[in-house]
């Protein structure tokens, strides 16, 4: 599991996907989430604007990220 430290109160799912180079632009997020399963804290998530806070765990394409 990879830790992702944030300096703001939260980041969005779209920002996480971009930071981790899962997608190359924000515009891709909508299509990526429609075609791939993404889980936040064990629940399927398809909203690119979903707010991620420290302690949240995101699973995407077989990788896990923990927000810190």
mmCIF file as Biopython writes it, N, C-alpha, C and O atoms, coordinates in Angstrom:
data_model
#
loop_
_atom_site.group_PDB
_atom_site.id
_atom_site.type_symbol
_atom_site.label_atom_id
_atom_site.label_alt_id
_atom_site.label_comp_id
_atom_site.label_asym_id
_atom_site.label_entity_id
_atom_site.label_seq_id
_atom_site.pdbx_PDB_ins_code
_atom_site.Cartn_x
_atom_site.Cartn_y
_atom_site.Cartn_z
_atom_site.occupancy
_atom_site.B_iso_or_equiv
_atom_site.auth_seq_id
_atom_site.auth_asym_id
_atom_site.pdbx_PDB_model_num
ATOM 1   N N  . UNK A ? 1  ? 0.843   -1.188 0.000   1.0 0.0 1  A 1 
ATOM 2   C CA . UNK A ? 1  ? 0.000   0.000  0.000   1.0 0.0 1  A 1 
ATOM 3   C C  . UNK A ? 1  ? 0.881   1.240  0.000   1.0 0.0 1  A 1 
ATOM 4   O O  . UNK A ? 1  ? 1.827   1.348  0.779   1.0 0.0 1  A 1 
ATOM 5   N N  . UNK A ? 2  ? 0.561   2.148  -0.863  1.0 0.0 2  A 1 
ATOM 6   C CA . UNK A ? 2  ? 1.326   3.388  -0.974  1.0 0.0 2  A 1 
ATOM 7   C C  . UNK A ? 2  ? 0.641   4.496  -0.189  1.0 0.0 2  A 1 
ATOM 8   O O  . UNK A ? 2  ? -0.577  4.660  -0.274  1.0 0.0 2  A 1 
ATOM 9   N N  . UNK A ? 3  ? 1.408   5.249  0.567   1.0 0.0 3  A 1 
ATOM 10  C CA . UNK A ? 3  ? 0.866   6.384  1.313   1.0 0.0 3  A 1 
ATOM 11  C C  . UNK A ? 3  ? 0.942   7.633  0.451   1.0 0.0 3  A 1 
ATOM 12  O O  . UNK A ? 3  ? 1.923   7.855  -0.258  1.0 0.0 3  A 1 
ATOM 13  N N  . UNK A ? 4  ? -0.095  8.436  0.520   1.0 0.0 4  A 1 
ATOM 14  C CA . UNK A ? 4  ? -0.138  9.691  -0.214  1.0 0.0 4  A 1 
ATOM 15  C C  . UNK A ? 4  ? -0.416  10.805 0.786   1.0 0.0 4  A 1 
ATOM 16  O O  . UNK A ? 4  ? -1.533  10.944 1.285   1.0 0.0 4  A 1 
ATOM 17  N N  . UNK A ? 5  ? 0.607   11.593 1.070   1.0 0.0 5  A 1 
ATOM 18  C CA . UNK A ? 5  ? 0.453   12.671 2.040   1.0 0.0 5  A 1 
ATOM 19  C C  . UNK A ? 5  ? -0.155  13.891 1.356   1.0 0.0 5  A 1 
ATOM 20  O O  . UNK A ? 5  ? 0.275   14.295 0.276   1.0 0.0 5  A 1 
ATOM 21  N N  . UNK A ? 6  ? -1.165  14.468 2.008   1.0 0.0 6  A 1 
ATOM 22  C CA . UNK A ? 6  ? -1.792  15.671 1.465   1.0 0.0 6  A 1 
ATOM 23  C C  . UNK A ? 6  ? -1.569  16.825 2.436   1.0 0.0 6  A 1 
ATOM 24  O O  . UNK A ? 6  ? -1.408  16.616 3.638   1.0 0.0 6  A 1 
ATOM 25  N N  . UNK A ? 7  ? -1.562  18.026 1.908   1.0 0.0 7  A 1 
ATOM 26  C CA . UNK A ? 7  ? -1.326  19.199 2.750   1.0 0.0 7  A 1 
ATOM 27  C C  . UNK A ? 7  ? -2.595  20.031 2.900   1.0 0.0 7  A 1 
ATOM 28  O O  . UNK A ? 7  ? -2.580  21.079 3.546   1.0 0.0 7  A 1 
ATOM 29  N N  . UNK A ? 8  ? -3.697  19.566 2.305   1.0 0.0 8  A 1 
ATOM 30  C CA . UNK A ? 8  ? -4.979  20.247 2.416   1.0 0.0 8  A 1 
ATOM 31  C C  . UNK A ? 8  ? -5.919  19.365 3.224   1.0 0.0 8  A 1 
ATOM 32  O O  . UNK A ? 8  ? -5.558  18.245 3.588   1.0 0.0 8  A 1 
ATOM 33  N N  . UNK A ? 9  ? -7.109  19.853 3.505   1.0 0.0 9  A 1 
ATOM 34  C CA . UNK A ? 9  ? -8.070  19.080 4.293   1.0 0.0 9  A 1 
ATOM 35  C C  . UNK A ? 9  ? -8.457  17.787 3.577   1.0 0.0 9  A 1 
ATOM 36  O O  . UNK A ? 9  ? -8.634  16.745 4.209   1.0 0.0 9  A 1 
ATOM 37  N N  . UNK A ? 10 ? -8.585  17.867 2.262   1.0 0.0 10 A 1 
ATOM 38  C CA . UNK A ? 10 ? -8.955  16.690 1.466   1.0 0.0 10 A 1 
ATOM 39  C C  . UNK A ? 10 ? -8.477  16.889 0.028   1.0 0.0 10 A 1 
ATOM 40  O O  . UNK A ? 10 ? -8.097  17.990 -0.370  1.0 0.0 10 A 1 
ATOM 41  N N  . UNK A ? 11 ? -8.505  15.791 -0.746  1.0 0.0 11 A 1 
ATOM 42  C CA . UNK A ? 11 ? -8.318  15.873 -2.196  1.0 0.0 11 A 1 
ATOM 43  C C  . UNK A ? 11 ? -9.473  15.105 -2.821  1.0 0.0 11 A 1 
ATOM 44  O O  . UNK A ? 11 ? -10.145 14.329 -2.142  1.0 0.0 11 A 1 
ATOM 45  N N  . UNK A ? 12 ? -9.705  15.316 -4.106  1.0 0.0 12 A 1 
ATOM 46  C CA . UNK A ? 12 ? -10.778 14.583 -4.776  1.0 0.0 12 A 1 
ATOM 47  C C  . UNK A ? 12 ? -10.207 13.309 -5.399  1.0 0.0 12 A 1 
ATOM 48  O O  . UNK A ? 12 ? -9.000  13.178 -5.601  1.0 0.0 12 A 1 
ATOM 49  N N  . UNK A ? 13 ? -11.094 12.394 -5.689  1.0 0.0 13 A 1 
ATOM 50  C CA . UNK A ? 13 ? -10.689 11.147 -6.336  1.0 0.0 13 A 1 
ATOM 51  C C  . UNK A ? 13 ? -10.001 11.449 -7.663  1.0 0.0 13 A 1 
ATOM 52  O O  . UNK A ? 13 ? -9.009  10.807 -8.010  1.0 0.0 13 A 1 
ATOM 53  N N  . UNK A ? 14 ? -10.517 12.409 -8.394  1.0 0.0 14 A 1 
ATOM 54  C CA . UNK A ? 14 ? -9.911  12.800 -9.672  1.0 0.0 14 A 1 
ATOM 55  C C  . UNK A ? 14 ? -8.472  13.265 -9.465  1.0 0.0 14 A 1 
ATOM 56  O O  . UNK A ? 14 ? -7.590  12.917 -10.251 1.0 0.0 14 A 1 
ATOM 57  N N  . UNK A ? 15 ? -8.229  14.050 -8.411  1.0 0.0 15 A 1 
ATOM 58  C CA . UNK A ? 15 ? -6.871  14.529 -8.130  1.0 0.0 15 A 1 
ATOM 59  C C  . UNK A ? 15 ? -5.939  13.361 -7.811  1.0 0.0 15 A 1 
ATOM 60  O O  . UNK A ? 15 ? -4.794  13.340 -8.262  1.0 0.0 15 A 1 
ATOM 61  N N  . UNK A ? 16 ? -6.422  12.394 -7.039  1.0 0.0 16 A 1 
ATOM 62  C CA . UNK A ? 16 ? -5.594  11.236 -6.697  1.0 0.0 16 A 1 
ATOM 63  C C  . UNK A ? 16 ? -5.209  10.474 -7.962  1.0 0.0 16 A 1 
ATOM 64  O O  . UNK A ? 16 ? -4.047  10.110 -8.141  1.0 0.0 16 A 1 
ATOM 65  N N  . UNK A ? 17 ? -6.179  10.235 -8.832  1.0 0.0 17 A 1 
ATOM 66  C CA . UNK A ? 17 ? -5.905  9.504  -10.070 1.0 0.0 17 A 1 
ATOM 67  C C  . UNK A ? 17 ? -4.871  10.234 -10.925 1.0 0.0 17 A 1 
ATOM 68  O O  . UNK A ? 17 ? -4.029  9.602  -11.563 1.0 0.0 17 A 1 
ATOM 69  N N  . UNK A ? 18 ? -4.935  11.553 -10.937 1.0 0.0 18 A 1 
ATOM 70  C CA . UNK A ? 18 ? -3.993  12.350 -11.722 1.0 0.0 18 A 1 
ATOM 71  C C  . UNK A ? 18 ? -2.602  12.348 -11.078 1.0 0.0 18 A 1 
ATOM 72  O O  . UNK A ? 18 ? -1.597  12.170 -11.767 1.0 0.0 18 A 1 
ATOM 73  N N  . UNK A ? 19 ? -2.547  12.545 -9.761  1.0 0.0 19 A 1 
ATOM 74  C CA . UNK A ? 19 ? -1.271  12.563 -9.034  1.0 0.0 19 A 1 
ATOM 75  C C  . UNK A ? 19 ? -0.522  11.240 -9.219  1.0 0.0 19 A 1 
ATOM 76  O O  . UNK A ? 19 ? 0.698   11.229 -9.385  1.0 0.0 19 A 1 
ATOM 77  N N  . UNK A ? 20 ? -1.254  10.138 -9.191  1.0 0.0 20 A 1 
ATOM 78  C CA . UNK A ? 20 ? -0.644  8.813  -9.291  1.0 0.0 20 A 1 
ATOM 79  C C  . UNK A ? 20 ? -0.496  8.338  -10.738 1.0 0.0 20 A 1 
ATOM 80  O O  . UNK A ? 20 ? -0.181  7.172  -10.979 1.0 0.0 20 A 1 
ATOM 81  N N  . UNK A ? 21 ? -0.720  9.230  -11.693 1.0 0.0 21 A 1 
ATOM 82  C CA . UNK A ? 21 ? -0.565  8.925  -13.121 1.0 0.0 21 A 1 
ATOM 83  C C  . UNK A ? 21 ? -1.428  7.762  -13.603 1.0 0.0 21 A 1 
ATOM 84  O O  . UNK A ? 21 ? -1.044  7.041  -14.524 1.0 0.0 21 A 1 
ATOM 85  N N  . UNK A ? 22 ? -2.590  7.580  -12.985 1.0 0.0 22 A 1 
ATOM 86  C CA . UNK A ? 22 ? -3.544  6.589  -13.470 1.0 0.0 22 A 1 
ATOM 87  C C  . UNK A ? 22 ? -4.242  7.160  -14.697 1.0 0.0 22 A 1 
ATOM 88  O O  . UNK A ? 22 ? -4.548  6.434  -15.642 1.0 0.0 22 A 1 
ATOM 89  N N  . UNK A ? 23 ? -4.493  8.472  -14.674 1.0 0.0 23 A 1 
ATOM 90  C CA . UNK A ? 23 ? -5.036  9.188  -15.835 1.0 0.0 23 A 1 
ATOM 91  C C  . UNK A ? 23 ? -4.099  10.358 -16.121 1.0 0.0 23 A 1 
ATOM 92  O O  . UNK A ? 23 ? -3.367  10.806 -15.239 1.0 0.0 23 A 1 
ATOM 93  N N  . UNK A ? 24 ? -4.128  10.846 -17.357 1.0 0.0 24 A 1 
ATOM 94  C CA . UNK A ? 24 ? -3.209  11.937 -17.696 1.0 0.0 24 A 1 
ATOM 95  C C  . UNK A ? 24 ? -3.853  13.310 -17.588 1.0 0.0 24 A 1 
ATOM 96  O O  . UNK A ? 24 ? -3.154  14.318 -17.486 1.0 0.0 24 A 1 
ATOM 97  N N  . UNK A ? 25 ? -5.193  13.357 -17.612 1.0 0.0 25 A 1 
ATOM 98  C CA . UNK A ? 25 ? -5.851  14.661 -17.471 1.0 0.0 25 A 1 
ATOM 99  C C  . UNK A ? 25 ? -7.157  14.492 -16.709 1.0 0.0 25 A 1 
ATOM 100 O O  . UNK A ? 25 ? -7.722  13.400 -16.642 1.0 0.0 25 A 1 
ATOM 101 N N  . UNK A ? 26 ? -7.621  15.593 -16.138 1.0 0.0 26 A 1 
ATOM 102 C CA . UNK A ? 26 ? -8.865  15.550 -15.386 1.0 0.0 26 A 1 
ATOM 103 C C  . UNK A ? 26 ? -10.056 15.135 -16.228 1.0 0.0 26 A 1 
ATOM 104 O O  . UNK A ? 26 ? -10.996 14.519 -15.725 1.0 0.0 26 A 1 
ATOM 105 N N  . UNK A ? 27 ? -10.019 15.471 -17.505 1.0 0.0 27 A 1 
ATOM 106 C CA . UNK A ? 27 ? -11.114 15.110 -18.392 1.0 0.0 27 A 1 
ATOM 107 C C  . UNK A ? 27 ? -11.279 13.613 -18.576 1.0 0.0 27 A 1 
ATOM 108 O O  . UNK A ? 27 ? -12.365 13.144 -18.914 1.0 0.0 27 A 1 
ATOM 109 N N  . UNK A ? 28 ? -10.224 12.869 -18.360 1.0 0.0 28 A 1 
ATOM 110 C CA . UNK A ? 28 ? -10.279 11.414 -18.505 1.0 0.0 28 A 1 
ATOM 111 C C  . UNK A ? 28 ? -10.970 10.732 -17.340 1.0 0.0 28 A 1 
ATOM 112 O O  . UNK A ? 28 ? -11.403 9.586  -17.463 1.0 0.0 28 A 1 
ATOM 113 N N  . UNK A ? 29 ? -11.080 11.418 -16.209 1.0 0.0 29 A 1 
ATOM 114 C CA . UNK A ? 29 ? -11.588 10.798 -14.983 1.0 0.0 29 A 1 
ATOM 115 C C  . UNK A ? 29 ? -12.979 10.196 -15.165 1.0 0.0 29 A 1 
ATOM 116 O O  . UNK A ? 29 ? -13.232 9.068  -14.742 1.0 0.0 29 A 1 
ATOM 117 N N  . UNK A ? 30 ? -13.869 10.940 -15.788 1.0 0.0 30 A 1 
ATOM 118 C CA . UNK A ? 30 ? -15.242 10.474 -15.979 1.0 0.0 30 A 1 
ATOM 119 C C  . UNK A ? 30 ? -15.271 9.147  -16.736 1.0 0.0 30 A 1 
ATOM 120 O O  . UNK A ? 30 ? -15.966 8.214  -16.334 1.0 0.0 30 A 1 
ATOM 121 N N  . UNK A ? 31 ? -14.520 9.067  -17.821 1.0 0.0 31 A 1 
ATOM 122 C CA . UNK A ? 31 ? -14.502 7.849  -18.636 1.0 0.0 31 A 1 
ATOM 123 C C  . UNK A ? 31 ? -13.786 6.709  -17.916 1.0 0.0 31 A 1 
ATOM 124 O O  . UNK A ? 31 ? -14.213 5.557  -17.989 1.0 0.0 31 A 1 
ATOM 125 N N  . UNK A ? 32 ? -12.698 7.034  -17.222 1.0 0.0 32 A 1 
ATOM 126 C CA . UNK A ? 32 ? -11.954 6.019  -16.481 1.0 0.0 32 A 1 
ATOM 127 C C  . UNK A ? 32 ? -12.853 5.383  -15.429 1.0 0.0 32 A 1 
ATOM 128 O O  . UNK A ? 32 ? -12.891 4.159  -15.302 1.0 0.0 32 A 1 
ATOM 129 N N  . UNK A ? 33 ? -13.576 6.206  -14.675 1.0 0.0 33 A 1 
ATOM 130 C CA . UNK A ? 33 ? -14.435 5.689  -13.604 1.0 0.0 33 A 1 
ATOM 131 C C  . UNK A ? 33 ? -15.618 4.898  -14.152 1.0 0.0 33 A 1 
ATOM 132 O O  . UNK A ? 33 ? -16.140 4.015  -13.471 1.0 0.0 33 A 1 
ATOM 133 N N  . UNK A ? 34 ? -16.045 5.204  -15.374 1.0 0.0 34 A 1 
ATOM 134 C CA . UNK A ? 34 ? -17.147 4.456  -15.988 1.0 0.0 34 A 1 
ATOM 135 C C  . UNK A ? 34 ? -16.690 3.068  -16.433 1.0 0.0 34 A 1 
ATOM 136 O O  . UNK A ? 34 ? -17.490 2.133  -16.478 1.0 0.0 34 A 1 
ATOM 137 N N  . UNK A ? 35 ? -15.403 2.934  -16.763 1.0 0.0 35 A 1 
ATOM 138 C CA . UNK A ? 35 ? -14.897 1.682  -17.313 1.0 0.0 35 A 1 
ATOM 139 C C  . UNK A ? 35 ? -14.110 0.833  -16.319 1.0 0.0 35 A 1 
ATOM 140 O O  . UNK A ? 35 ? -13.849 -0.339 -16.591 1.0 0.0 35 A 1 
ATOM 141 N N  . UNK A ? 36 ? -13.729 1.394  -15.182 1.0 0.0 36 A 1 
ATOM 142 C CA . UNK A ? 36 ? -12.906 0.674  -14.218 1.0 0.0 36 A 1 
ATOM 143 C C  . UNK A ? 36 ? -13.523 0.737  -12.832 1.0 0.0 36 A 1 
ATOM 144 O O  . UNK A ? 36 ? -14.182 1.713  -12.473 1.0 0.0 36 A 1 
ATOM 145 N N  . UNK A ? 37 ? -13.296 -0.333 -12.049 1.0 0.0 37 A 1 
ATOM 146 C CA . UNK A ? 37 ? -13.807 -0.332 -10.683 1.0 0.0 37 A 1 
ATOM 147 C C  . UNK A ? 37 ? -12.816 0.368  -9.770  1.0 0.0 37 A 1 
ATOM 148 O O  . UNK A ? 37 ? -11.621 0.077  -9.784  1.0 0.0 37 A 1 
ATOM 149 N N  . UNK A ? 38 ? -13.333 1.292  -8.980  1.0 0.0 38 A 1 
ATOM 150 C CA . UNK A ? 38 ? -12.532 2.011  -7.999  1.0 0.0 38 A 1 
ATOM 151 C C  . UNK A ? 38 ? -13.265 1.890  -6.669  1.0 0.0 38 A 1 
ATOM 152 O O  . UNK A ? 38 ? -14.476 2.098  -6.598  1.0 0.0 38 A 1 
ATOM 153 N N  . UNK A ? 39 ? -12.523 1.553  -5.615  1.0 0.0 39 A 1 
ATOM 154 C CA . UNK A ? 39 ? -13.126 1.408  -4.298  1.0 0.0 39 A 1 
ATOM 155 C C  . UNK A ? 39 ? -12.515 2.396  -3.321  1.0 0.0 39 A 1 
ATOM 156 O O  . UNK A ? 39 ? -11.297 2.572  -3.273  1.0 0.0 39 A 1 
ATOM 157 N N  . UNK A ? 40 ? -13.377 3.041  -2.541  1.0 0.0 40 A 1 
ATOM 158 C CA . UNK A ? 40 ? -12.937 3.935  -1.480  1.0 0.0 40 A 1 
ATOM 159 C C  . UNK A ? 40 ? -13.450 3.331  -0.181  1.0 0.0 40 A 1 
ATOM 160 O O  . UNK A ? 40 ? -14.657 3.202  0.025   1.0 0.0 40 A 1 
ATOM 161 N N  . UNK A ? 41 ? -12.516 2.960  0.693   1.0 0.0 41 A 1 
ATOM 162 C CA . UNK A ? 41 ? -12.870 2.322  1.969   1.0 0.0 41 A 1 
ATOM 163 C C  . UNK A ? 41 ? -13.770 1.103  1.757   1.0 0.0 41 A 1 
ATOM 164 O O  . UNK A ? 41 ? -14.706 0.871  2.523   1.0 0.0 41 A 1 
ATOM 165 N N  . UNK A ? 42 ? -13.476 0.324  0.706   1.0 0.0 42 A 1 
ATOM 166 C CA . UNK A ? 42 ? -14.195 -0.919 0.451   1.0 0.0 42 A 1 
ATOM 167 C C  . UNK A ? 42 ? -15.507 -0.766 -0.308  1.0 0.0 42 A 1 
ATOM 168 O O  . UNK A ? 42 ? -16.148 -1.767 -0.628  1.0 0.0 42 A 1 
ATOM 169 N N  . UNK A ? 43 ? -15.918 0.453  -0.601  1.0 0.0 43 A 1 
ATOM 170 C CA . UNK A ? 43 ? -17.164 0.667  -1.326  1.0 0.0 43 A 1 
ATOM 171 C C  . UNK A ? 43 ? -16.882 1.188  -2.731  1.0 0.0 43 A 1 
ATOM 172 O O  . UNK A ? 43 ? -16.029 2.053  -2.931  1.0 0.0 43 A 1 
ATOM 173 N N  . UNK A ? 44 ? -17.626 0.635  -3.709  1.0 0.0 44 A 1 
ATOM 174 C CA . UNK A ? 44 ? -17.417 1.058  -5.092  1.0 0.0 44 A 1 
ATOM 175 C C  . UNK A ? 44 ? -17.752 2.545  -5.237  1.0 0.0 44 A 1 
ATOM 176 O O  . UNK A ? 44 ? -18.766 3.017  -4.725  1.0 0.0 44 A 1 
ATOM 177 N N  . UNK A ? 45 ? -16.893 3.261  -5.935  1.0 0.0 45 A 1 
ATOM 178 C CA . UNK A ? 45 ? -17.067 4.709  -6.083  1.0 0.0 45 A 1 
ATOM 179 C C  . UNK A ? 45 ? -16.895 5.089  -7.547  1.0 0.0 45 A 1 
ATOM 180 O O  . UNK A ? 45 ? -15.958 4.634  -8.202  1.0 0.0 45 A 1 
ATOM 181 N N  . UNK A ? 46 ? -17.804 5.928  -8.067  1.0 0.0 46 A 1 
ATOM 182 C CA . UNK A ? 46 ? -17.678 6.374  -9.460  1.0 0.0 46 A 1 
ATOM 183 C C  . UNK A ? 46 ? -17.814 7.885  -9.592  1.0 0.0 46 A 1 
ATOM 184 O O  . UNK A ? 46 ? -17.963 8.395  -10.702 1.0 0.0 46 A 1 
ATOM 185 N N  . UNK A ? 47 ? -17.766 8.612  -8.469  1.0 0.0 47 A 1 
ATOM 186 C CA . UNK A ? 47 ? -17.844 10.081 -8.515  1.0 0.0 47 A 1 
ATOM 187 C C  . UNK A ? 47 ? -16.433 10.649 -8.500  1.0 0.0 47 A 1 
ATOM 188 O O  . UNK A ? 47 ? -15.688 10.456 -7.539  1.0 0.0 47 A 1 
ATOM 189 N N  . UNK A ? 48 ? -16.073 11.342 -9.558  1.0 0.0 48 A 1 
ATOM 190 C CA . UNK A ? 48 ? -14.710 11.882 -9.633  1.0 0.0 48 A 1 
ATOM 191 C C  . UNK A ? 48 ? -14.469 12.973 -8.604  1.0 0.0 48 A 1 
ATOM 192 O O  . UNK A ? 48 ? -13.319 13.249 -8.262  1.0 0.0 48 A 1 
ATOM 193 N N  . UNK A ? 49 ? -15.522 13.596 -8.103  1.0 0.0 49 A 1 
ATOM 194 C CA . UNK A ? 49 ? -15.382 14.653 -7.107  1.0 0.0 49 A 1 
ATOM 195 C C  . UNK A ? 49 ? -15.440 14.155 -5.671  1.0 0.0 49 A 1 
ATOM 196 O O  . UNK A ? 49 ? -15.450 14.960 -4.739  1.0 0.0 49 A 1 
ATOM 197 N N  . UNK A ? 50 ? -15.479 12.836 -5.478  1.0 0.0 50 A 1 
ATOM 198 C CA . UNK A ? 50 ? -15.529 12.259 -4.130  1.0 0.0 50 A 1 
ATOM 199 C C  . UNK A ? 50 ? -14.363 12.797 -3.312  1.0 0.0 50 A 1 
ATOM 200 O O  . UNK A ? 50 ? -13.210 12.715 -3.737  1.0 0.0 50 A 1 
ATOM 201 N N  . UNK A ? 51 ? -14.663 13.348 -2.136  1.0 0.0 51 A 1 
ATOM 202 C CA . UNK A ? 51 ? -13.623 13.911 -1.279  1.0 0.0 51 A 1 
ATOM 203 C C  . UNK A ? 51 ? -12.925 12.802 -0.502  1.0 0.0 51 A 1 
ATOM 204 O O  . UNK A ? 51 ? -13.571 11.952 0.111   1.0 0.0 51 A 1 
ATOM 205 N N  . UNK A ? 52 ? -11.605 12.825 -0.538  1.0 0.0 52 A 1 
ATOM 206 C CA . UNK A ? 52 ? -10.795 11.840 0.171   1.0 0.0 52 A 1 
ATOM 207 C C  . UNK A ? 52 ? -10.073 12.533 1.313   1.0 0.0 52 A 1 
ATOM 208 O O  . UNK A ? 52 ? -9.389  13.538 1.119   1.0 0.0 52 A 1 
ATOM 209 N N  . UNK A ? 53 ? -10.236 11.981 2.498   1.0 0.0 53 A 1 
ATOM 210 C CA . UNK A ? 53 ? -9.648  12.569 3.706   1.0 0.0 53 A 1 
ATOM 211 C C  . UNK A ? 53 ? -8.562  11.641 4.259   1.0 0.0 53 A 1 
ATOM 212 O O  . UNK A ? 53 ? -8.517  10.462 3.911   1.0 0.0 53 A 1 
ATOM 213 N N  . UNK A ? 54 ? -7.687  12.175 5.121   1.0 0.0 54 A 1 
ATOM 214 C CA . UNK A ? 54 ? -6.673  11.312 5.750   1.0 0.0 54 A 1 
ATOM 215 C C  . UNK A ? 54 ? -7.338  10.097 6.395   1.0 0.0 54 A 1 
ATOM 216 O O  . UNK A ? 54 ? -8.347  10.218 7.089   1.0 0.0 54 A 1 
ATOM 217 N N  . UNK A ? 55 ? -6.750  8.927  6.150   1.0 0.0 55 A 1 
ATOM 218 C CA . UNK A ? 55 ? -7.290  7.669  6.666   1.0 0.0 55 A 1 
ATOM 219 C C  . UNK A ? 55 ? -8.053  6.884  5.618   1.0 0.0 55 A 1 
ATOM 220 O O  . UNK A ? 55 ? -8.247  5.678  5.771   1.0 0.0 55 A 1 
ATOM 221 N N  . UNK A ? 56 ? -8.495  7.549  4.547   1.0 0.0 56 A 1 
ATOM 222 C CA . UNK A ? 56 ? -9.222  6.856  3.482   1.0 0.0 56 A 1 
ATOM 223 C C  . UNK A ? 56 ? -8.273  5.955  2.705   1.0 0.0 56 A 1 
ATOM 224 O O  . UNK A ? 56 ? -7.098  6.275  2.523   1.0 0.0 56 A 1 
ATOM 225 N N  . UNK A ? 57 ? -8.804  4.818  2.248   1.0 0.0 57 A 1 
ATOM 226 C CA . UNK A ? 57 ? -8.022  3.877  1.444   1.0 0.0 57 A 1 
ATOM 227 C C  . UNK A ? 57 ? -8.710  3.715  0.095   1.0 0.0 57 A 1 
ATOM 228 O O  . UNK A ? 57 ? -9.902  3.417  0.022   1.0 0.0 57 A 1 
ATOM 229 N N  . UNK A ? 58 ? -7.942  3.913  -0.968  1.0 0.0 58 A 1 
ATOM 230 C CA . UNK A ? 58 ? -8.468  3.830  -2.338  1.0 0.0 58 A 1 
ATOM 231 C C  . UNK A ? 58 ? -7.807  2.651  -3.041  1.0 0.0 58 A 1 
ATOM 232 O O  . UNK A ? 58 ? -6.586  2.504  -3.005  1.0 0.0 58 A 1 
ATOM 233 N N  . UNK A ? 59 ? -8.621  1.811  -3.684  1.0 0.0 59 A 1 
ATOM 234 C CA . UNK A ? 59 ? -8.106  0.691  -4.470  1.0 0.0 59 A 1 
ATOM 235 C C  . UNK A ? 59 ? -8.470  0.933  -5.920  1.0 0.0 59 A 1 
ATOM 236 O O  . UNK A ? 59 ? -9.635  1.154  -6.252  1.0 0.0 59 A 1 
ATOM 237 N N  . UNK A ? 60 ? -7.456  0.888  -6.790  1.0 0.0 60 A 1 
ATOM 238 C CA . UNK A ? 60 ? -7.688  1.097  -8.222  1.0 0.0 60 A 1 
ATOM 239 C C  . UNK A ? 60 ? -6.638  0.320  -9.016  1.0 0.0 60 A 1 
ATOM 240 O O  . UNK A ? 60 ? -5.446  0.393  -8.720  1.0 0.0 60 A 1 
ATOM 241 N N  . UNK A ? 61 ? -7.088  -0.416 -10.018 1.0 0.0 61 A 1 
ATOM 242 C CA . UNK A ? 61 ? -6.205  -1.208 -10.893 1.0 0.0 61 A 1 
ATOM 243 C C  . UNK A ? 61 ? -5.226  -2.074 -10.092 1.0 0.0 61 A 1 
ATOM 244 O O  . UNK A ? 61 ? -4.051  -2.175 -10.445 1.0 0.0 61 A 1 
ATOM 245 N N  . UNK A ? 62 ? -5.708  -2.690 -9.028  1.0 0.0 62 A 1 
ATOM 246 C CA . UNK A ? 62 ? -4.866  -3.584 -8.241  1.0 0.0 62 A 1 
ATOM 247 C C  . UNK A ? 62 ? -3.890  -2.880 -7.296  1.0 0.0 62 A 1 
ATOM 248 O O  . UNK A ? 62 ? -3.076  -3.535 -6.645  1.0 0.0 62 A 1 
ATOM 249 N N  . UNK A ? 63 ? -3.967  -1.564 -7.220  1.0 0.0 63 A 1 
ATOM 250 C CA . UNK A ? 63 ? -3.077  -0.803 -6.334  1.0 0.0 63 A 1 
ATOM 251 C C  . UNK A ? 63 ? -3.902  -0.206 -5.194  1.0 0.0 63 A 1 
ATOM 252 O O  . UNK A ? 63 ? -5.090  0.077  -5.346  1.0 0.0 63 A 1 
ATOM 253 N N  . UNK A ? 64 ? -3.238  -0.023 -4.043  1.0 0.0 64 A 1 
ATOM 254 C CA . UNK A ? 64 ? -3.908  0.586  -2.897  1.0 0.0 64 A 1 
ATOM 255 C C  . UNK A ? 64 ? -3.163  1.847  -2.492  1.0 0.0 64 A 1 
ATOM 256 O O  . UNK A ? 64 ? -1.933  1.887  -2.471  1.0 0.0 64 A 1 
ATOM 257 N N  . UNK A ? 65 ? -3.936  2.871  -2.172  1.0 0.0 65 A 1 
ATOM 258 C CA . UNK A ? 65 ? -3.359  4.143  -1.723  1.0 0.0 65 A 1 
ATOM 259 C C  . UNK A ? 65 ? -4.039  4.538  -0.428  1.0 0.0 65 A 1 
ATOM 260 O O  . UNK A ? 65 ? -5.263  4.459  -0.317  1.0 0.0 65 A 1 
ATOM 261 N N  . UNK A ? 66 ? -3.255  4.964  0.555   1.0 0.0 66 A 1 
ATOM 262 C CA . UNK A ? 66 ? -3.800  5.459  1.814   1.0 0.0 66 A 1 
ATOM 263 C C  . UNK A ? 66 ? -3.533  6.947  1.900   1.0 0.0 66 A 1 
ATOM 264 O O  . UNK A ? 66 ? -2.395  7.394  1.753   1.0 0.0 66 A 1 
ATOM 265 N N  . UNK A ? 67 ? -4.588  7.712  2.140   1.0 0.0 67 A 1 
ATOM 266 C CA . UNK A ? 67 ? -4.456  9.159  2.252   1.0 0.0 67 A 1 
ATOM 267 C C  . UNK A ? 67 ? -3.965  9.493  3.658   1.0 0.0 67 A 1 
ATOM 268 O O  . UNK A ? 67 ? -4.515  9.006  4.646   1.0 0.0 67 A 1 
ATOM 269 N N  . UNK A ? 68 ? -2.935  10.321 3.742   1.0 0.0 68 A 1 
ATOM 270 C CA . UNK A ? 68 ? -2.387  10.735 5.049   1.0 0.0 68 A 1 
ATOM 271 C C  . UNK A ? 68 ? -2.265  12.236 5.118   1.0 0.0 68 A 1 
ATOM 272 O O  . UNK A ? 68 ? -1.825  12.773 6.134   1.0 0.0 68 A 1 
#
